[in-house]
Amino acid sequence: MKGDTVVANNYNILNDTSKIPDDVTLYTVAEVAKILKTNKNYVYQLINAGILPATQIGSIKIRHDTLAKFLAKAEGYNYNDPYNIIKAS
């Protein structure tokens, strides 16, 4: 069955932990809000706007390296409205 093949392949990928870096850190939305000194709703806005990539593993999680890339890219810009990003003045 086709669906069983996908599950089996995903199971094999997940069991091969040699491909997972040791320094993978996952943050919850609440943890990201605390790091950014903002609130959870704003983090959800960033995610929903497609600005901050996230994954759902139980609850929504954001990788440490993804957050670091977002912060580097965000420097010099005003993200008060995630749907209308402008240069910081």
N, C-alpha and C positions, 0 to 999 in steps of 0.2 A: 504494500500500500504506500502511496506516495507520501502521505503525511508521516508515516512511521519512519521513512527514510530521512526526512528533515529532522525529526526528533533524534534519531540515532546519530546523525552527523553533528547536531548541536551538542549532544551529550559527549561525543568524542572530543570536540573542540574544548568544552568546558573542563574535561578531565585532564587535558594537556596543559598543566599549570606552568610548564617551562616557558610558555610564550607570554605569560603575564608578568610584567615588571614588578619587582619587589616594592617599589615606591608608589604604587597606585593607591591614592587616597580618595575616598568618596565622601562628599559632604552632603548633608541633608539641606533642604531649603532653609530651615531655621539656622543651621550653621553658617550658610552663605550669607544670610541676612545679618548675622552677628559680625561676620568678617567685614562686610560692606558697611556696617553701621547703619542699616536701614531696616525695613520690615519685610516679613515674608510675602506680603501681597506684592511688593515692588519686585521681588525676585521672581515671583510667578509671572509678572508682567514682562520681565526681560526674557523669560523662557518662552512665553506665549508669542512674543514678538519675533522670536527666532534669533534673538541676539545672544542669548546664553544657552548653548546646547546642554541638554540634560537627558537622562535616561530614567526609566521607571523600573526599579528593582524593588518590589514591595512599595516603597514610597519613592518620590522623585529624588534622584541623586545627581550631583554635579562633580565631575572629576577635578582634582586639584589643578592639573595642568590646563584644563579647559578654563577654569576660573582665572588662572594666571595669564593665559592668552587674552581673555576678555579684558582684564585690567590693563594690560599693555596696549591693546587696541583702543581702549576707551580714553586713554590719557589725552587731554587736550580737547575733549568733547563734552558737551552737556547732555546727559542721559536722563534728565528729569522726566521727560516724556519719551519713553522707549520707541514711540511711533513717529517721533519728530526729533531726531538727533541733530544737534547743531554744534558748531565750533564753540568752545568755551570762550567767554570774553574776559 
